[in-house]
Amino acid sequence: MRKIGLIGGLGPESTLDYYKGIISSFAAAGANYDYPEIFIHSVSLARFMRLANAGEWAQVAEMLLESVEALGRAGADFAAIASNTPHLVFEAVSSRSPLPLVSIVEATLHRAVVMGLKRPGMLGTRLTMDSRLYQDRFEPEGMAVAVPLPEERELIQKRLDTEIEMGIFKDATRGELLRIVSRMRREQGIDSVILGCTELPLILGGDELGLPFLNTAAIHVAAIVEYCRA
């Protein structure tokens, strides 16, 4: 069984979700308390956001690489970044990483291909929604990824910053997010929703509005567990 390294803290709520998800996966498989060794290096969300919002992506990559190296020194055999937005520099980090890295985007792409999706919508942080993080990997597989309108992206980011990242989950906010999804289905023709921020599954469930919701955190956890067992 390979030892797992997690880059956490981006944010803390989803890091907890990852840890519980990994342990639950082994428990469900009848592990009889034989859980894997898990190392978590929790980085500063404030520092990450300062660098990312300033467009200092080379420094973001260095920050994450330092975290991977710390996990390697601790004894991890491979690592994963427990967040979507940092995957904007995934290639820059993985190309220099001393450990194999499991990508959340690749894991989600594989799930979407298996499901036969064609027009997924994607909600996430403003940085992720404004980027082509998912589009560049999904389009070669025949899937066009749609994102919310600019004002909707601002609203989602505001709710992440002031509520969801802090573990505050309001019914009113859930309603706002679902109204955005409803509009995207009506006007943009989406056939599914990628929850492209690992905190969003904490407030949105799996089958609202009759659309499949892809919980990227859970999908990533499954890929981590699979790699751990390989």
C-alpha positions as CSV (number, residue, x, y, z in Angstrom):
1,M,0.0,0.0,0.0
2,R,1.5,3.3,-1.1
3,K,1.8,6.2,1.4
4,I,-0.4,9.2,0.6
5,G,0.7,12.8,0.6
6,L,-1.9,15.5,0.6
7,I,-1.3,19.2,0.0
8,G,-4.1,20.7,2.1
9,G,-5.3,24.0,3.4
10,L,-6.7,25.2,0.1
11,G,-9.1,25.4,2.0
12,P,-9.2,23.5,5.3
13,E,-12.8,22.3,5.0
14,S,-12.2,20.3,1.9
15,T,-8.9,18.9,3.3
16,L,-11.0,17.4,6.1
17,D,-13.4,16.1,3.5
18,Y,-10.5,14.4,1.7
19,Y,-9.1,12.7,4.8
20,K,-12.6,11.4,5.8
21,G,-13.2,10.3,2.2
22,I,-10.0,8.3,2.0
23,I,-10.6,6.6,5.4
24,S,-14.2,5.9,4.5
25,S,-13.2,4.3,1.2
26,F,-11.0,1.8,3.0
27,A,-13.6,1.2,5.7
28,A,-16.2,0.5,3.1
29,A,-13.9,-2.1,1.5
30,G,-13.6,-4.0,4.7
31,A,-10.1,-2.8,5.6
32,N,-10.5,-3.8,9.2
33,Y,-8.7,-0.7,10.4
34,D,-5.9,-1.3,7.9
35,Y,-5.8,2.3,6.7
36,P,-3.0,3.8,4.6
37,E,-0.5,6.2,6.0
38,I,-1.5,9.7,5.1
39,F,0.7,12.8,5.4
40,I,-0.9,16.2,5.1
41,H,1.1,19.4,4.5
42,S,-1.4,22.3,5.1
43,V,-0.2,25.4,3.2
44,S,-1.3,29.0,3.8
45,L,-4.5,29.8,1.9
46,A,-3.9,33.5,2.5
47,R,-0.5,33.3,0.8
48,F,-1.8,31.2,-2.0
49,M,-4.6,33.7,-2.7
50,R,-2.2,36.7,-2.6
51,L,0.1,35.1,-5.1
52,A,-2.7,33.8,-7.4
53,N,-4.7,37.0,-7.4
54,A,-1.5,38.9,-8.3
55,G,-0.9,36.5,-11.2
56,E,2.4,35.3,-9.6
57,W,1.9,31.7,-10.9
58,A,5.6,30.9,-10.9
59,Q,5.7,31.6,-7.1
60,V,2.5,29.5,-6.7
61,A,4.2,26.6,-8.4
62,E,7.3,27.0,-6.1
63,M,5.1,27.1,-3.1
64,L,3.4,23.9,-4.1
65,L,6.6,22.2,-5.1
66,E,8.0,23.0,-1.6
67,S,4.9,21.3,-0.1
68,V,5.4,18.2,-2.3
69,E,9.1,18.0,-1.3
70,A,8.0,18.2,2.4
71,L,5.6,15.4,1.9
72,G,8.4,13.3,0.3
73,R,10.7,14.0,3.2
74,A,7.9,12.9,5.5
75,G,7.7,9.5,3.7
76,A,4.9,9.9,1.2
77,D,5.1,7.8,-2.0
78,F,2.9,10.0,-4.1
79,A,0.9,13.2,-3.6
80,A,-2.2,15.0,-4.6
81,I,-3.3,18.7,-4.3
82,A,-6.7,18.7,-2.5
83,S,-8.1,21.7,-4.5
84,N,-8.9,22.6,-8.1
85,T,-7.5,26.1,-8.5
86,P,-3.9,25.1,-7.8
87,H,-4.1,22.7,-10.7
88,L,-3.6,25.7,-12.9
89,V,0.1,25.1,-12.3
90,F,-0.1,21.3,-12.1
91,E,2.2,20.8,-15.1
92,A,4.8,23.2,-13.7
93,V,4.8,21.4,-10.4
94,S,4.6,17.8,-11.7
95,S,7.4,18.3,-14.1
96,R,9.8,19.0,-11.2
97,S,8.1,16.9,-8.5
98,P,10.1,14.2,-6.7
99,L,6.8,12.3,-6.3
100,P,4.1,11.2,-8.7
101,L,1.1,13.5,-8.6
102,V,-2.6,12.5,-9.0
103,S,-4.5,15.1,-10.9
104,I,-8.1,16.2,-10.1
105,V,-8.7,17.3,-13.6
106,E,-7.6,14.0,-15.2
107,A,-9.7,12.0,-12.7
108,T,-12.7,14.1,-13.4
109,L,-12.1,13.9,-17.2
110,H,-12.1,10.1,-16.9
111,R,-15.4,10.1,-15.0
112,A,-17.0,12.4,-17.5
113,V,-15.9,10.2,-20.5
114,V,-17.3,7.1,-18.8
115,M,-20.6,9.0,-18.2
116,G,-20.8,10.1,-21.8
117,L,-21.1,13.8,-21.1
118,K,-21.1,16.3,-23.9
119,R,-21.8,19.8,-22.4
120,P,-20.9,20.0,-18.7
121,G,-21.2,23.3,-16.8
122,M,-18.5,24.1,-14.3
123,L,-18.7,26.1,-11.1
124,G,-15.6,26.9,-9.1
125,T,-13.5,29.8,-7.9
126,R,-13.3,32.8,-10.1
127,L,-9.7,31.9,-11.0
128,T,-10.8,28.5,-12.2
129,M,-13.9,29.7,-14.0
130,D,-11.9,32.4,-15.8
131,S,-9.2,29.9,-16.9
132,R,-9.3,27.0,-19.3
133,L,-8.2,24.5,-16.7
134,Y,-11.1,22.1,-17.6
135,Q,-11.7,23.2,-21.2
136,D,-8.2,22.4,-22.4
137,R,-8.5,18.8,-21.3
138,F,-12.2,18.2,-22.0
139,E,-12.4,19.7,-25.5
140,P,-10.1,17.1,-27.1
141,E,-12.5,14.5,-25.8
142,G,-15.5,16.1,-27.5
143,M,-16.9,17.9,-24.4
144,A,-17.5,21.7,-24.4
145,V,-17.3,23.1,-20.8
146,A,-19.6,26.0,-20.1
147,V,-19.1,28.5,-17.3
148,P,-21.4,31.0,-15.6
149,L,-21.8,34.6,-16.6
150,P,-19.2,37.1,-15.3
151,E,-21.6,38.5,-12.6
152,E,-22.5,35.0,-11.6
153,R,-18.8,34.1,-11.2
154,E,-18.4,37.1,-8.9
155,L,-21.3,36.0,-6.8
156,I,-19.9,32.5,-6.5
157,Q,-16.5,33.8,-5.5
158,K,-18.1,36.1,-2.9
159,R,-20.0,33.2,-1.3
160,L,-16.9,31.0,-1.3
161,D,-14.8,33.8,0.4
162,T,-17.3,34.8,3.0
163,E,-19.2,31.6,3.8
164,I,-18.3,28.3,2.2
165,E,-14.5,28.4,2.7
166,M,-15.3,29.2,6.4
167,G,-17.6,26.2,6.8
168,I,-20.8,28.3,6.7
169,F,-23.5,26.7,4.5
170,K,-26.7,28.7,4.0
171,D,-29.9,27.5,2.3
172,A,-30.1,31.0,0.6
173,T,-26.7,30.5,-0.9
174,R,-27.6,27.0,-2.1
175,G,-30.6,28.5,-3.7
176,E,-28.5,31.1,-5.5
177,L,-26.1,28.4,-6.8
178,L,-29.0,26.3,-8.1
179,R,-30.6,29.2,-9.9
180,I,-27.3,29.7,-11.7
181,V,-27.3,26.1,-12.7
182,S,-30.9,26.3,-13.8
183,R,-30.1,29.3,-16.0
184,M,-27.1,27.5,-17.5
185,R,-29.2,24.5,-18.4
186,R,-31.9,26.7,-19.9
187,E,-29.6,29.1,-21.8
188,Q,-26.4,27.2,-22.3
189,G,-27.7,23.7,-22.7
190,I,-25.5,22.0,-20.0
191,D,-26.1,18.3,-19.4
192,S,-24.2,18.1,-16.1
193,V,-22.3,20.2,-13.5
194,I,-18.6,19.9,-12.6
195,L,-18.2,21.2,-9.0
196,G,-14.8,22.6,-9.8
197,C,-14.1,23.8,-6.3
198,T,-13.6,21.1,-3.6
199,E,-15.7,23.1,-1.2
200,L,-18.8,23.3,-3.4
201,P,-19.8,19.6,-2.8
202,L,-20.2,20.6,0.9
203,I,-23.2,22.8,-0.1
204,L,-24.5,21.2,-3.3
205,G,-25.6,17.6,-3.4
206,G,-25.6,15.0,-6.2
207,D,-28.8,15.2,-8.2
208,E,-30.4,18.6,-7.8
209,L,-32.5,19.7,-10.8
210,G,-32.2,16.3,-12.4
211,L,-28.7,16.9,-13.6
212,P,-25.6,14.8,-12.6
213,F,-23.2,16.8,-10.4
214,L,-19.6,15.7,-10.6
215,N,-18.1,16.0,-7.1
216,T,-14.5,16.6,-8.0
217,A,-13.3,16.1,-4.4
218,A,-14.9,12.6,-4.2
219,I,-13.7,11.7,-7.7
220,H,-10.2,12.8,-6.8
221,V,-10.4,10.8,-3.5
222,A,-11.3,7.7,-5.5
223,A,-8.4,8.2,-7.8
224,I,-6.0,8.7,-4.8
225,V,-7.3,5.5,-3.2
226,E,-6.9,3.6,-6.4
227,Y,-3.3,4.7,-6.8
228,C,-2.6,4.0,-3.1
229,R,-3.8,0.4,-3.6
230,A,-2.0,-0.2,-6.9
